[in-house]
Structures are given as structure tokens and as C-alpha cells.
Amino acid sequence: MDTDLVAWARDAASKGDDLFTLLSIDATASESDIRRSFRRKALQLHPDKAGDAYDPALYERIERARDALINPEARKAYDDGMRAVLQKRAQLDQMSARRRRLVEELEQREEAAKRAKTEMGRAQPDPERDAMLARGRAKAEERRRLMREAEERERERAAQEQREKDKDAAVAKEGVATDDYDSKIADLERRIEEKRQRKLKKMMAKKGGAGGEDAKQPSSPPTLSKLNLSTGTAEAGACKQPPADEPAAAEPVQNAGGNKFAATMARLKAAQAKRDEEKRRKAKQETEAAS
């Protein structure tokens, strides 16, 4: 049993101190209601909220009131004391005015004598009382420290969750952009290949038409003027003409298309590598910032 707490509750009852009003609850409040009301009061009277108006005595008083009302022994002592006080007040109300005045004067003298005795006791050093007050102040300070640490942890947790959400959103956005970029590359490759195939078909069609016309025209023997009186000149001219089945112009066109395609793919790969390097750098910076 906490004798200090029971003594405090009994003293509060003898003074008529209404602990229920202090915590803004009624006598039928449950333990959870008492704790909830105390938390609301503590937040209002906390030094971080009250600032210069912070009253340590009042803060300690509501703590003791909460402890007294949720402790069975202290609650019983307080209820018994308050019941006696209320009965006494009811008896005074039933007395005549003259008798009530005499009783009140007697009580005032008794209270004055008690205060004088208490003040004399306070004038003398009381190690036990000082130690109890020191323990109460240390306990209140420890609770305030724990509350501040809990609030700080909650803020840090919320900030960490927000950073993770932002990071996931950025990664998802980059993934969508990468997929769109890959589809554009595939479409560009398809169009380049289709264009190259059309050029090749057109070139082959032209070549086939030219070969057919040459095949339809009958060959005639060369005249004397064409030979220029020299077979060497005719043979030289004949050697300069390429064979009909040699694709003289097809190969350069095909090589030109292939070179353009290779250059385009090289540029696209370089751009993709640059984007990948940028994403890795951003991810590294975010990891370092989070740590």
C-alpha cells in the first residue's frame, strides 16, 4: 500500500478539495475516463504548451489526484473523508444561525492552530519531507521527458513513412517513363526497318525492269564506225559495261540504310545509358540522405 498517497488523499478530503472537479470528471468516472481526462489536462498544463504560465505545483497536483482516484486504498480514504466532510456540512446547514457561527469559529481556531503547528514544522528541516518532494519532482520531470521522446519518435516515424511514399511514387513514375521509352524505341526500329525494306524492294524492282528491257532488244553486230577500225576500242567499251546480273547500285544503298540504323541505335543506347546513370545517382543520393 502506498502510505504517502493514502495520506495525501485523506488530507485532500479533510480540506474539501474536490479532485473530481480538478480533473473535470464526476464521481462515477471509470479508471479509463480518469486517465483520459488527466491526459487532456496534462497537455493543457504542460510546459511546452503553457510556456511562462507553467505551474509545477498544479501539474503535480493533478498527477497526485489521478493516482489517488485510481488507487483502491487512496480512493477509499478520499471517499470516506469527503463523506465525513459532506455530512458535517449538512449538519451545519441544519443548525441554527447562532450555533452554526459558534461551530465555524471553533473550526477556524482549530484550523489556525493546525496551520501554526504545520508552519513551525516546516521551519525545521525535514529530510523525509524534502526527499518526498524531490522524488515527486523527479518523477514529474521523468514523465515529461518520456512524453517529449515519444512525440519526437512519432514525428520521425511519420517523416520516414512520407519519405518512403515519395520514393515509391518516384520509382513508379520512372518505371512508367522507361516502359514508354522502350516502346518508342521499338516503334522507331520497326519504322526504320520498314523504310529500309521499301527502299530495297523499289531498287530491286527498278533493276529488274532495266534488265528485262535489255533482254527484249535484239543484239546487232557492231558496225565499222562503232568499232572505230579497232577491235581494241570496242572491247574496251564492252569491258566498261557491268554485267546485267550484278547489283551495282543496290549494295551502296543497302549499306547506307544499315549505317543510318546503326547510328540511330547507338544514339538511343547512349541516351538510355545516360538516363540509367542519372537514376542510379538519384537513388544513391536519396539513400545517403535517408541514412
Beta strands, then each sheet from edge to edge (+ up, - down):
end
